[in-house]
């Protein structure tokens, strides 16, 4: 019991730090706590796996196949050791998070600490409304104490997460956590979460929220036909591929409609690379496209496409130098090709030994969709899904 409590506290702190990144604006060392705690989680998980010898062999084989693919890709697409290793860390953190944070949470985290986190999210979203009201209607100069982002004539709420997208994702998953994990019957927390999503001005998360409520409606309702009750969840399965494609179609439109954005330029120019069969299968190589490393180490990939110098400079400036193009999914496709893309997401979603449930199909849809529009490293998204839904499962005990 003491071990479970200790590990639960570590996971709680990890999610707390990831959800309160605004503190780093005033105290820079706060940024390092996330990595320190994450390193601790990985070390604990690896040690536990070695001692208990309880780890999926199929999953291990999948990981070995991915490593083999990386070596093959490195040989065929080599151009810079520095870029390769720098970008490998970028890709490595999500893999380790979805593997080891899920492992530790699934095995040890107590329900009590998950409830503490849920209450923390309620407080964060309450603060988002207070922040929005103060900045928008009392004194706009206070916006400088938060994340500056302006849309539709309003300053977007970010609360203590430091970024509107992080707030929106936190509130969105709080809705799912409340309904799927705790079965919270109260109405006001959901009104609060929905309000935070709207005030964040994050359009794609608003769409995901609507899709979730549609999913809940369909899963729980039955259609009466001549006294025969037909579960609507069967329609959900039939139309699932169409929903998947429609969501990707809309997100693709969002990626390309603003021609002046880095996201749009990267997507439109990167499509040209996929016309080459070799690139489509093996990719262009780790660190060669869509990130600061590809510019710093002068990747020759950009010589093959119309990628303006201005946007190369954008890739190496500000937050872009850490996150690259916002379309994480597409960046993986270009650098890894379809084989590497499949292996990477198979590891993240742990599809080798999971029972396919209605919730898992929704989970898969949401995870892949989010990475198609945002960097997968967006905090606190990664830790939330792996603490509350380890390996895409619903586990409350």
N, C-alpha and C positions, 0 to 999 in steps of 0.2 A: 504493500500500500504506500509506503514511504517513497518507493521508486516512482510509482505512478504519479504521486503528488509532485515530486521534484520535476519530472519530465513535463507534467501539465503546466507548471509554473514557467518553465523555459519556453514552451510553445505559446503561452499566454503573453509573455514578455516580447517574444518575437513578433507576434501579431500587433501588439500594442505599439511597438516602435515603428513598424511598417505603416501603421494607421495614423501616426502623429508626426509626420515628417516636417510639419511647420516649425517644430521646436528647433530643427537644424538651422533654420534661418537666423536664429538668435544664438545658437550654441552648436557650432560646426561638429564637434566630436560626436554628437548624437547620431550622425550619419553612419558612423562606424559600428554602432551597437547592433544594427541589423546584420551586418556581415559577421560580427563576432558571435552573436547568438546562432546565426545560421551555420557557421563552422562548427559550433558546439553540437548542434542537432545532427549534422552529418557524421561527426565523429562518434557520437553516442549510438546512432543507428547502425553504423558499420560495425562497431564493437559488439552491439547486441546481436546482429546477424551472424557474426563470426562465432560468438559464444553459444547461441541457441541453434545455429545451423538451420534456421527456418526462413528460407527465401526461395521463391519460385525458380526452379531450374529452367523452365521455359523462358521466363523473363531474363534470366542470366544469358541464355543463348541469344535472345533478341539483342541484348546489350553487346554481346560479342560480335554479332553480325553488323551492328552499327559501327563499332570500332574498326572492323575490317573494311567496311565501306569507306570510312574516313581515311584510312591508310591508302586505299586504292585511289580515292579522289585526290589525296595529297600528291600522289605520284603523277597522275595524269593532269592535274591542274596547278602544279606547284609554281609559285612566283615569289613568295616572301615568307620566310620563317616567322618574322616579327608579326606580320598581319595574321598569319595562321594561328599563332598562340594567343594573340590579343583577342581575336574574335572567338576562339574556342572557349575562353572564359565567359564570354557573352552568351554563348549557346549552352555552356555547361551549367550555369546556375539554375535555369528552369528545369533541366533534366534532373539535377540533384534535389531540387525542391519537390517536384512531383513524385520522386522516388522515396526520399528519406523523410521529409516532413509528413508525407502521407503514412509512411511506415510507422513512425513514432506515434502519430496521432491515433492511427487505427489500433495500435496495440496498447497504448498507455494512457492517453489523455482522458481525464475524468470529465463526466458530464457537467459537474459543478463549475469547472473552469470555462467550459464552453458557454455556460449561462452568463458568467462574468463578462466574457467577450461580447455576447449579445447585448447586454446592458450597456457596455462601453460604446457600442455602435449607436445605440439609442441616444446617448449623451452627445456623441459626435454630430449626429444629424440634428439634434436640438440646437446645438451651437451653430450649425450651418444656417439655420433660419435666423438666428440672432445676428450672425455676421452679415447676412444679406440685407436685413432690415437696416442695420447701422450704416453700412456702406452706401446703400441705395437711397435711403430717405433721411438720414441724420447728417452724416459728414462723409463725403466721398474721398476725402484725403486718407481715411482709415484703410482704404483698399491697399495701401502700401505695406500694411502690416500682414497682409495675406498674399495669396497668389493673384497677380494681376491678369485678368482675362475678361474681355468685353465682347458681348454677343447680343444681338437683337435689342440694343439700347440699354442693356443691363450689365452690371458687373456680376460675373458668374460666382456662385457660392463655391467655396472649396473647403471651408471649415479648417480643422487642424491637419487635414491630410496634405495640404500645401498645393493640391492641384484639383481642378474641377472633375477631371476624369476619374481620379482616385476616389473622390467623394461619391461620384455616381456609381462606380463599381461596388464600393463598400455598401452603399444603400441598397443597390440592386440585390446583392447576395444576402444582405440582411433580411430582405423580404423572403427569399428562398429558405434561409436558415430558420426564420420564424415559423414558416409554414411546414417545411419538410422535417426539420430536426426537433423543434419544440412544440409544434402544433399550437402556436400562440393564438388564442381565440379573441384577444383584444383587437379592436379596430384601430385605435389611435397610433400604435407603432407603425402600422402599414401606411397610414396617412402621412406620418412623419417621414418615412423612408421615400415614399413617392414624391413628397414635396421637395426633399433634398435632391432627388434625381432631376426634377424639373428645374429647380433653382440653379443646379450646376450647368444647365444649358447643354448637356451632353446628349445629342440627338440619337445616336446609335443605341445608347443605353436605354433611352425612353422606348425605342422600338423593341429592344430585348425584353423590357418589362411587360409590354403589351403581349408579346409572344408567350411569356411565362404564364400570364393570367389566362390566355387562350388555351395553353396546354393544360392548366389545372381544370378549366371548365370541361374540356373534351375528355380528359381522363376520368372524371368523376360523374359524368352524365350518361344517361341511357335514352335511346330513341324508341318510343313506343310505336310499333307497327302491327296492327291487328292483334293486339294483346301480347305481342312478342316484344320483349325488351332487348333492343340491340345496343350493346355498349359502344359509345362513340370512340372509345380508344382504338377500336379496329379501324375507324376512318383515319385516326391519327397516324397509324402505322402505314396505311395506304398512301396518305398524302405527305408523309414525312420527307421522301426524296424531293418533292416539289417545294416544300417549305425550305428545305436545305438550299436548293438551287435559287429560290426566290430571295432568300436572305443574302446569299453570296452575290446575286445579281445586283441587289440594292447597295450592298457594301462596296461592290466594284464601281458602281456609279458614283458613290460618295468619294471613292478614291481618285477618280479621274475628272470629276466635274469642275473642280477649281484648278484651272490650268497653271496658275501661278504658284502652287504649293509644291513643296518637296515631295510629298506623298504622290501627287499626280504625275510629276516629272519622272519619278523613279518607276512608277507602275507602267506608264506609257512607253518609256524607253526600254525598260526591262523585258517587255513582251517580245521585242525584237530578238533578244538573246535566245528565247525559247524556240525560235524557228530552227535553230541548229539542233539536229538529233542528239549529238554528243552532249550538248548543254542540257537538253531536256532530260536525258537519262542520268548523267553524272554531275550536272551543274557546272558552275564556273570555279568552284573551290572556295573554301572557308576564308573569309576576309577580303574577297575580291569585289564585292558589290554591296551597295546600299548602306555603308557605314563609314565612320571616320578612318578606319584602318585602310580601306580600299583607296582612299585619297592620299593619305600620308605616305603609303608605300607605293603609290603610283601604279595602280592596277591597270593593265592594258585592256581590261574588259570595256572600259569607257571609250576606248578608241574605236570600238566596233559599233557604238550607238551614238545617237545625238543627245549627249548629256552635257548641258551648258556648264561652263566654268563657274558661273555664279553659284550654282547649286552644289558644286563640289565644295565650295567655301562654306555653304550653309551646313553641309554634312559634318564639318569639323568645328562648328561653333555651338556654344551653349549646350542645351540638353541633347541636341542632335548628336553630339560627339559621343554620348553615352548610350543612346537608344537607337541611333540610326534612323532609317525610314520607319514610319509608324506601322506600315504593313509588314508585320513580322512573318506571317504565313508566306507571303509572296517572296520575301527576302530568302527564306529557307528554300523555297522552290527553285529560285535562280541559283543559289550557291550549292545546294545539295542535289538538285534534280529530283525527279519523281521517286526514285528509289530511296534516296536519303530522306526526302520529305516523309515518305511512308514510315520508314524506320524510326525517325525522330518522334513523330506523333504517336506511333504505336507504343513507344516507351513512355511518353508523357501521359497518355490515356490508359496505360497498362491494360491493353486489350487482350493479352495472352491468357489470362486466367480469371476473367471477370464474367459473372452471370449477366447477360444482357437483359436489363429491365427497362420499363418505360422511362424511368428517371434517368438511367444511364444514356439513353438515346437523346434525351433533352440536354443532359450534361455535356455530351459530345458536341451537340449542335452549338451550345453556348461557348464552350472553350475554344473551338476552332473558329467560330465567328468573331470572337473578341480579338484573337490573334491576327485576324485578317484586317482589322481596322486599327488596332493599337499595338504597341510593343508588349510582348508577353511579360516583360520584366516590370510592367506597371504595378506598383504597390498600392494597396495591400492585396490586390487580386490573387496573386500566386499563393500566398499563405492562407487566405480565407478558404479557398476551395479545397486545399489539401488538409487543413485542420478539421473542417466541418464535413467535407465529403471526400474522405481519403479513397483514392483510386476510383472516384466517381460513385462510391457506395453511400447509402444512407445508414450511418452507424451512430447511435446515440449513447451507447454504454461503453 
